Amino acid sequence: MSLHEKTRWIVTYDIHDPRCGVKVHRLLEGWGLPLQYSVFVVPASAAELQQLMQALEELIDPVTDDVRAYRWPEQAEVHLLGRPLLPDEVLLGPPAKNPAAPARRRVRRSALA
């Protein structure tokens, strides 16, 4: 992956101070889409992710808080139960190389028998 090639990242956080947690959440809302309250999918290049992590580092207490970023794999397989977190039009596959051809997500709905 090049420094400026966009990919998807899963950014998660666990913040001790609730006021700081709100600031972190608001910052991440500007960068990505919340999957759950403290879990975001962020489309970013490596350079952009570094900028985001630096901005988060200024907000958090490194002794009590935890922020992590995981690169979303190109061939992610997702299993869902219950209410979907994302609208159907939100695709979780890799970013489209051709803007005219949207990426596809590979989703397998699981159900309890």
C-alpha positions in Angstrom: 0.0 0.0 0.0 1.4 3.4 -1.0 1.5 6.4 1.3 -1.4 8.0 -0.5 -3.5 5.1 -1.7 -6.8 5.0 0.2 -8.0 2.0 2.1 -10.5 1.4 4.9 -9.5 1.3 8.5 -11.4 0.3 11.6 -10.7 2.8 14.4 -11.7 1.9 17.9 -11.4 3.6 21.2 -11.9 3.2 24.9 -11.7 6.5 26.7 -11.7 6.8 30.5 -13.0 10.4 30.8 -16.5 10.8 29.3 -15.9 14.4 28.2 -12.7 13.3 26.3 -14.7 10.4 24.8 -17.2 12.9 23.3 -14.3 14.9 21.8 -12.8 11.8 20.3 -16.2 10.7 18.9 -16.8 14.1 17.3 -13.3 14.1 15.7 -13.9 10.6 14.3 -17.3 11.6 12.9 -15.5 14.0 10.7 -13.3 11.2 9.4 -15.5 8.2 9.0 -18.7 6.4 9.7 -19.6 5.0 13.1 -20.3 1.2 13.1 -20.9 1.3 16.9 -20.4 4.1 19.4 -16.7 3.6 19.8 -16.0 1.8 16.4 -15.6 3.7 13.1 -14.8 2.7 9.6 -12.4 5.4 8.2 -11.4 5.6 4.5 -7.9 7.0 4.6 -4.4 6.7 3.1 -1.5 5.9 5.4 -0.6 9.6 5.5 -4.2 10.6 6.4 -4.4 7.9 9.1 -1.1 9.3 10.6 -2.7 12.7 10.7 -5.8 11.3 12.4 -3.8 9.4 14.9 -1.8 12.5 15.8 -5.0 14.5 16.3 -6.3 11.7 18.5 -3.1 11.6 20.5 -3.6 15.3 21.4 -7.0 14.5 22.9 -6.4 11.3 24.8 -4.5 10.4 28.0 -2.1 7.7 27.0 -2.0 6.3 30.5 -5.7 5.5 30.8 -7.1 5.6 27.2 -6.8 3.2 24.3 -7.1 4.0 20.6 -6.5 1.4 17.8 -6.6 1.4 14.0 -6.8 -1.8 12.0 -6.6 -2.0 8.3 -9.8 -3.5 6.8 -8.7 -6.5 4.8 -9.3 -6.4 1.0 -11.4 -9.7 1.1 -13.3 -9.1 4.3 -16.1 -11.6 5.1 -18.8 -10.2 7.4 -21.4 -12.1 9.4 -24.3 -10.2 10.7 -27.0 -10.9 13.3 -29.8 -8.7 14.3 -30.4 -5.1 13.2 -28.0 -3.9 10.5 -25.7 -1.1 11.7 -25.3 0.4 8.3 -27.7 1.4 5.6 -27.8 -1.0 2.6 -26.2 1.6 0.3 -23.0 1.7 2.5 -20.6 -0.8 1.0 -17.8 -2.4 3.1 -15.7 -3.8 0.3 -12.4 -2.2 -0.8 -12.7 1.4 -2.2 -13.6 1.3 -5.9 -10.7 1.9 -8.2 -13.1 3.1 -10.9 -15.5 5.7 -9.5 -18.2 4.5 -12.0 -18.0 0.9 -10.6 -18.9 0.9 -6.8 -17.2 -1.6 -4.6 -19.2 -4.6 -3.4 -19.3 -6.0 0.1 -19.3 -9.7 0.8 -21.9 -10.2 3.5 -23.2 -13.5 4.7 -26.3 -13.2 6.9 -26.3 -15.7 9.7 -29.4 -16.7 11.6 -29.9 -18.7 14.8 -31.8 -21.9 14.0 
